[in-house]
Amino acid sequence: MTPKQLLACIGLISMTPFTWAAEKATAFHWPQHYKAAVSLSYDDALDSQLDNAIPALNKYNLKGTFYLILSSPAVASRLPEWRAAAEKGHELANHTLFHQCSHTGPGREWVKPESDLDKLTVAQMRAQILLANTFLYAIDGKTGPRTLTSPCLDTKASDGNYVEAVKNDFVAIENGANSGVIPDMKAIDPAYIPVILPSNITGEQLIAIVKEAAKQGTMANIKFHGVGGDYITTSKEAHEELLKYLADNRDTYWTDTMLNIMQYVNAQNKK
């Protein structure tokens, strides 16, 4: 698929100045002295993530979450590098086997019949998503809980919402778009977590997102695609500017995998 098609898929345009929700979040207690959590995730298993994003994360000793399309050529051809990423503490997470998206709506003409979510049943999606977890185990050797991102942030199969059928199998599922700041950690639904999908964004704009999360005492949830290449691209410079800021302010921000952050959030919200 082309970059234009992918942008249509998620309804995303290049980043422009944005406004934050006015409502004040319910107070949430983060571990230690942190004012906010930051989840940096990366979709689609792209070459630029292995070439640029992971080396930058390792440079600053920060952990990211990589949502792999298990049928991606960059998975099959670069398995040792994905395994090495997992060994460094990065999360390998579920982005399904084949990245099925809905054909319905304008800009979705690119969706092929065999990948049309509108023609799949909830049971078919559940079976494929759970099989994707087995593929992930074959890569990283981990049998524990996982997180999931719905391709194109779509949730509806031909006969219903497939997220409802898999939500008990995952610690967290991302499938909505927002400004990048979770408004209220105590009200968050772990099966329907919103995220920002940046493109052509500056380091300053990325840093503004995490600063707003600290101001609200919540969480910044940023999902990259290409980093210095591929599509829906963030430049290497903007990406590294954010990482350097987070590394320089470790006392303020808990930057970790989506799995680790949401395991903590879920446990706190059950108390």
Rosetta blueprint (number, residue, H / E / L):
1 M L
2 T L
3 P H
4 K H
5 Q H
6 L H
7 L H
8 A H
9 C H
10 I H
11 G L
12 L L
13 I L
14 S L
15 M L
16 T L
17 P L
18 F L
19 T L
20 W L
21 A L
22 A L
23 E L
24 K L
25 A L
26 T L
27 A L
28 F L
29 H L
30 W L
31 P L
32 Q L
33 H L
34 Y L
35 K L
36 A E
37 A E
38 V E
39 S E
40 L E
41 S E
42 Y E
43 D E
44 D L
45 A L
46 L L
47 D H
48 S H
49 Q H
50 L H
51 D H
52 N H
53 A H
54 I H
55 P H
56 A H
57 L H
58 N H
59 K H
60 Y L
61 N L
62 L L
63 K L
64 G L
65 T E
66 F E
67 Y E
68 L E
69 I L
70 L L
71 S L
72 S L
73 P H
74 A H
75 V H
76 A H
77 S L
78 R L
79 L H
80 P H
81 E H
82 W H
83 R H
84 A H
85 A H
86 A H
87 E H
88 K L
89 G L
90 H L
91 E E
92 L E
93 A E
94 N E
95 H L
96 T L
97 L L
98 F L
99 H L
100 Q L
101 C E
102 S L
103 H L
104 T L
105 G L
106 P L
107 G L
108 R L
109 E L
110 W L
111 V L
112 K L
113 P H
114 E H
115 S H
116 D E
117 L H
118 D H
119 K H
120 L L
121 T L
122 V H
123 A H
124 Q H
125 M H
126 R H
127 A H
128 Q H
129 I H
130 L H
131 L H
132 A H
133 N H
134 T H
135 F H
136 L H
137 Y H
138 A H
139 I H
140 D H
141 G L
142 K L
143 T L
144 G L
145 P L
146 R L
147 T E
148 L E
149 T E
150 S L
151 P H
152 C H
153 L H
154 D L
155 T L
156 K E
157 A E
158 S L
159 D L
160 G E
161 N E
162 Y L
163 V H
164 E H
165 A H
166 V H
167 K H
168 N H
169 D H
170 F L
171 V L
172 A E
173 I E
174 E E
175 N E
176 G E
177 A E
178 N L
179 S L
180 G L
181 V E
182 I E
183 P L
184 D L
185 M H
186 K H
187 A H
188 I L
189 D L
190 P L
191 A L
192 Y L
193 I E
194 P E
195 V E
196 I E
197 L L
198 P L
199 S L
200 N L
201 I L
202 T L
203 G H
204 E H
205 Q H
206 L H
207 I H
208 A H
209 I H
210 V H
211 K H
212 E H
213 A H
214 A H
215 K H
216 Q H
217 G L
218 T L
219 M E
220 A E
221 N E
222 I E
223 K E
224 F E
225 H L
226 G L
227 V E
228 G L
229 G L
230 D L
231 Y L
232 I L
233 T L
234 T E
235 S L
236 K H
237 E H
238 A H
239 H H
240 E H
241 E H
242 L H
243 L H
244 K H
245 Y H
246 L H
247 A H
248 D H
249 N L
250 R L
251 D L
252 T L
253 Y E
254 W E
255 T E
256 D E
257 T L
258 M H
259 L H
260 N H
261 I H
262 M H
263 Q H
264 Y H
265 V H
266 N H
267 A H
268 Q H
269 N H
270 K L
271 K L
